[in-house]
Amino acid sequence: MIPFNSPTPSSVNGLVLAGGKSSRMGTAKEKIRWHGKEQQYAMADLLGSFCGEVFISCRPDQLEHVDAGYPALPDVFAEMGPVGGILSAFHYRKDTAWLVVACDLPLLDEKAVELLIRSRNPEKMATVYESPVDGGPEPLVALWEPQSFPLLVDFLETGSRSPRKLMMNSDICLVKPGHPQVLRNVNTPEELAEVQWMIRNFR
């Protein structure tokens, strides 16, 4: 394998965001078995090849339900959505970068993660995939550098909880995905059925 153009993988920790309430889906998205196991664990396994440690980001009430074989990080910044999970990760370790992925990305694969890692620019606040929909950043498929933590804290004081908005106003490294479908997220039963069909027929 060609060496990464960034520090060794151990300087990056992985974070699978699994603390959402899945209200539109009607069932816990992190527990859907797209690839033979619950998605939160499939994503953790995927990140494991690239990260020193990988954690499941969850709400405190989910903690007892996380498999003991997968380290969990319960939110210490509660009711803040995804940005609360990212902040909680930096609260745990401020001296490492965090490779953050949402648990509702069943088409994300090893090639996509490797491309993001290889494209890493540690001088930027984050290295992030470009949305194929509108060209903006996809903050929930991103490598957040340690210097982003104080920026996130300051950003919360503005009243916004949108990590995308922060990225759009920050110095980031934007990366085009090799295959746009890897960024396809699934939030509703209709989207679930469509992506299940894609997996059965094209993967």
Secondary structure, DSSP 8 states (H G I E B T S, - for coil): ----SSS-GGGEEEEEE-----TTTSS-GGG--SSSS-HHHHHHHHHHTT-S-EEEEE-GGGGGGS-TTS-EEE-SSTT-THHHHHHHHHHH-SSSEEEEEES--TT--HHHHHHHHHT--TTSSEEEEE-TTTS-EEEEEEEE-TTHHHHHHHHHTTT---HHHHHHTS-EEEE--SSGGGG----SHHHHHHHHHHHHHH-
